[in-house]
Amino acid sequence: MTLTVRLDRELERRLDSACKRQRTTKSEVVTRLVREYVAREPQLSAYEIAEKLGLIGCVEGGPRDIAARAKQYVRRAIRAQHRR
């Protein structure tokens, strides 16, 4: 896959210089950095996602028909998240 990244002139100059010193390519450096970044991102469980959406833990004041209308509440919560 091809990815285009915009860097300011100074950062690009420094990246070029570092790549030459380390005898590597910009692509290899960016690929390594993206792998490291993605590896650090926490993987949420289904429970944690539902909790963040506010679907777990609403004992008082929550909808009484949540079991019967769960799909509607999930859709509504997901739409609300996308609007933020």
Summary of the structure (lengths in Angstrom):
residues: 84
radius of gyration: 22.2
end to end distance: 29.6
largest distance: 64.7
contacts: 140
relative contact order: 0.07
helix: 60%
strand: 0%
